[in-house]
């Protein structure tokens, strides 16, 4: 028998923070044209590959929609995999639209919307591409740090920039800019990771002046500036004293955000609890993860986890447990997830480690149906980059109209 969820029932579940996986079975390019805020994209032909990692509890409520017969076919596939509570969105996306509910464009939409809300509430300082270019030309006392994945940084980067992926900033920037008179400039490709990165350093009380590069590499290219390619600069390893200080700063930020800490006993209870969905993430660098990690923890570098939360954790209302042997990365990542209304814990401890790559790592998706981000690569047209920035600027107001997010900003 087919079970249906109305758009009003889905919205109520989101408002009341009940566990729900609202899954869009279309290809990414179609998903990026418009979807509910907390919908997660899972193409029909990837259900067998991704479902058991991304939707860990077999009796969680799943609601599906897509094109044509996608939802019915998806329901059958989920049932074949052993999922027991699979419903279809009654009327599909058209019903959501007809009810007057918001549709959000692009990918990782609610993480990006949250970043815009942070900037609006905290007035995160920023400098334009022209201003940063002038500082570089003057050989001013600045340190440019790139908060994206290392692979993105290596593809194209701001001149003189150093790769410091988002969750690493509070831990590693003090070693890059030990002089408090040095201005630290955080960039990403667009806006979100530079806003969150800069505000992370500000929240943690870094003594330096900290600013975001306004509009990231998109703004840099639109201003006619030249990007570097193939760079390999990485942040140095922090000292023992630096590690301790960073942990203390990050722990205070996490405390202000309402993050809870658990030990081995509590972790075991969460892992055995079959009544709630729980995600367990190791937020360190992939290299550190491969050298040794806790069993059952997936690799999810913290900056990307905040940026791509809908991919890593599509079950809204689930619990999230983070681990990091140095503490800082988990504390800072948890502080942001808590503000995004997640039930989040930091696991303190752990001496049982296994080595190797993430056994739950998902194989890459095919290029078929992929959405071309206006901020990736070096060949995006200026019109697409401007349209993308205009979309980001409107996200705070769209969040207000939607009214389901529950975000707060400390």
N, C-alpha and C positions, 0 to 999 in steps of 0.2 A: 504494500500500500504506500502511495506517495504522500509524504507529509509536506505541508507548506508553512512558511512563515510569512506573515504580512510585513510590509515595510514598517508599520507601526510597532509590531512586535520586536523587530530587529532594533529599532531605535530605542525602545524601552529597555531592552537587554543592555545596550550600550550605556544608557543613562544610569541604570542600576548596577553597572559593573558586574553583570553576570558573565560567566565565561561563554565566549562565542567566537567562532571562526567564520567570518563572512568572506567567502572566497570567490574571486572573479576568475572564471575559467577561460577568458579570452586571451589572445596573444598580447604581449606587452604593449605593442604600438596602439592597440585598441583600448587597452586599460588606461593608457596615458591620456586619452582624449576625455575621460571623465569617469569617476567612480565615487562611491561613498567614502568619507574620510577614513574610516577604519577598515575598509576592504583591503584584502591582500591578494595579490595576483599569483595564481597557480594555474598555468596552462593545462588544458586537458591531457595532453600527451606527457606531462611531467608528474601526474598524480602518483603513479607507481614508484617513481624515483624519489620524490620529495616529501610525500605526505607523512611517512612514518617519522621523519626527522623534524619537520616543521609543525606537525600536529601530533604531539606525542601521546595523548590520551585517547583511546579508542572510543570512549563513550562521551566525549565532549560534544556540545551542540555545534554542528556544522550547517551553514546555510550557503547554498550555491546559486550562482546565476551566470549567464553567459549568452552566447549567440545561438540562435536556432535550438537544436537539441542538446547543446553542450551540458546544460544542467542535468538532464536526465542521464546522459552518458556518464557524467561525473559522479552522480549518485550511485550508479551501478558499480563503478570502479571503486569508490570508497567502501561500499558494502562488501565487495570482493576482498578488500584488504582487512575487513573485520571491524570497520567503523559502524556503530549501531545507531547513532542519532544524526541522520543526514536528512536535511530538509531542502526544499527549493524555495527561492525567493518568489513569492506569488506576484506574478506580473512582471518579474524581472526588473531590469534597470529602468524600463519605461514607467513602472509603477512608482519607483523612487522619485523619478523626475516629475511625474504627474502630481505627486503629493506635495510638491514644492520644496523638497529637501535638496540640500546642496550636493553638487557633484564637483569633485576636485580633480584637476588636471595633473599631468606629469606623473612621476614615480616618487616613492618615499615622501608622499605629500604631507603626512601629518608630522613627520620629523622636521620637514622644511618649514611648515607653518609654525611649529613650536619655536624654531630658531628665530623667525620673524617676530614672534610674540616676546621672546627674550630681549631682542633689540629694542622693541617698542617700550617694554616695561623698564628695562635697565639703562636705556640710552647708551648702549655699548658704543664707545668712541671708534671712529674710523677716519682713515685718510683716503683721498682719491688717488687714482693711478698717477695723475700728474704730480701730486704732492710727493708721493713715494719716489717717483722717478727723479724728481729734483733732489731729494735727500740722497739718493744713490749717487747722482752726479756730483754732489757736494762732498761726497765721502763722509757724510754725517755719521754720528755714533748711533747706528741702528743695527738690529738683528732681524732679518726676515725669516720667518719659520713657516713652512708649508704643512698644513694640518691634514692633508689628504693621505691616501695610501702611498707607499713609496713608489709603486709602479706608475701612479698618476703623476707624481712629482717628476719622475724620470722622463716621462713623455714630454712634459713642458712645464717650465717653472719660471718664477720671477727671478731676474738676475740677482745673484749673490745669495739666494734663498737656500735654506737647509731643510731637509726633510725631518719633520717631527710629527708623526701621525697623532691625531687629536688627543687620545687618552694619555699620550706620553708627554704632553706639554708641561704640566705642572711638575712632573718628575725631572725633565731634562732641560728645559729652558734656562734655569738658573746656571747651568754649566756653560751654556752658550753666551749668556749675557750676565756675567757675574757683577759687572759694574752697574749699580742702580741707576746711573745716569743714561744708560743705554736704552733707547726706545725699541720696544719689541713690536714687530708688525706681523700679524698672523694672516695668512692667506689660504684660500682654497680655490676651487674652480669658479664657484659662484658666490654664494653668501653664507649658507648655513654653517659649514664647518669653520669658517673664519669667525663668525659671530660667536658660536659656542666655544671655540678655542680661545678667543680673546677674553670672553667673559669667564671662562674657567680660570685663567690666570689672574684676572681681577678678583674673582670670588675667593681664590686661594691666597690673596694678599701679597702677590708678587710686588716687590718694592719698585720695580721699573714702571715707567709709563708704558701702557699696553694699548694698542689700537688694532683694529681689523683693517685689512686692505678692502676698501669699499668695492663690492661686486667682483672681487677675486680676479682670476685670469680673464674672465669675460670683460670686466671693466678695463683691464690692462690692454686687451686687444682692441676694444672699441675706442680706446684713447690713442691708438696708433703706436703703442709701445711694442718692443721686441721681446719675445720670450726665449729663454734658453731651452735646449733639449739635451737629453742624455746625461743630466747631472747626477752625481752619486753622493752628494754631501749628506752625511747623517750626523745626528747629535752625538756628542761624546757620552761615555758612561758616567753617571753621576757618582760622586764620592759617597762614602758611608754616611758622612754628616749630612750631605745633600739628600740622600735617600730618607733619612730620619726626619729631616725638616719638612720635606715634601709630604711625607705620610701624615705628619701632625697637621699641616695645613689642610690637606685633603679630607682628613677625618672630621675636622671642624665643619667643612662645607657639607659633607654628607650628613652630619648631625643636624645642621640647620634645615636640611631637606627632608628629615624624618626617616633616614635610612637606618635599618636595623642590622645588627651583627649577630651571627650565629656561630656555634662551634660544631664539633663532630656529632654530638648527640642530636642537635636540632637538624643538622644536615641529613642524618640518617632517617629522621622522621619524615622530612620532606620527600626524600627519595622513595620511601615506602608508601607514602600517602597516595592512594589511587582515586581519591575523591576530588582532587584538584590537579590541574595541569601545572607543571613546573618546568622551567627552562634552566639549564645549568651551563654557564658560559665562563670560559677562561678569556679574560680581556687583555692579556699581554700580547706581545708581538708574535707573529707566526713562528719565528725562529725560536723564541723562548718556549712556546708551546711544544714544538717538535722535540726539543731537548729534554722535556719532562713535564708531564701534566697529571692532574688528578683524573682517575678513571671516571667516566660518565660526564665529563665536562667538554663541551664543544668549543672550538676555537672561534672567537668573535672579538677581534681587536676593538677596544672600547669606542674609539672614535667612529668606526663604521657601525657598531651596534646602535649608537645614538642616531646616526644618519639613516640607517636602513632597518629600523626596528620592525617595520611591517614584514620584512623578509625573514629576519631571524626569529621573530616571535609573532606569528599571525593570530594566535589565540588571544584576543583581547580579554583582560580580566584574569589572566594566568599569573603565577608567581615567577619571579626571576631571581636566580641566585648567581652571584658573581664571585670570581676568585682571581687573586693576583698575589704572588708571593711577597711582593714589596708593598702592596696595599694601595698605593696612590692611584693606580689606574682603575682599580675596582671602586675605590671611594668616589672618585670624580665621575666615573660612568654611572654609578648608582645614584649620585646626586641628581643627574639629569633625568634618568629614567623615573625616579620618584616624582620629579616635577611634571613628568609626562603622565602621571597618574598610574604608574605601575606599582605593584606590590613587590618591592625589591629588597633583597638581603645581600650582605657581604659575608662570605664565609671566611672566618679567621682560622687559619691552621691548615693542616694537611701535610702528611709526610709520606704518603703512599703515591708514588709517581710511576707512570709508564711513559715510554718514549715513542717517538714516531709521529707521523701525520695524523690528523684528526680522522678517526674511523667513521665519523658521521659527516665528513665533508661531502658536499654535493657536487657531482660532476658538472662542468660548465653547460649552459644551455646553448642550443644551436642559434645561429644568427637569424633564422626564420622568424618573422614577426617581431623582431626586437625594435624597441624605441630608441632612436638616435638622440642622445642627450645633447642639447645645444652647448654644453660646457665641456664636452670631452673631445679629445683630439685637437687638431689644429686647423680643421677645414670647415668649421661651422660658419654659415653666412651671418653677417652682422644683423640682418633682420630677425633671424631666429634667436640670436643672443639678446637683442633688445626686448623681444616679445617675452622671453623667459624672465628677464628681470622685472618687466611690468607685471607678470603673473605673480612673482614672489612678493612684490610690493603690496599686492592686494590680498595676501593670505590672512592677515590679521583680521580684516573686516569679514572675510569669508568664514573664519573660525567663529566670529561673533554670531553670524547669521545661522551657522550650523548648530551650535549649542550643545554638542555631544562630547566635547573633548575632555573637560575636567582638568586641564592643565593649570598649574600655578607657577609663579616665578619668585624665587627668594631673592 
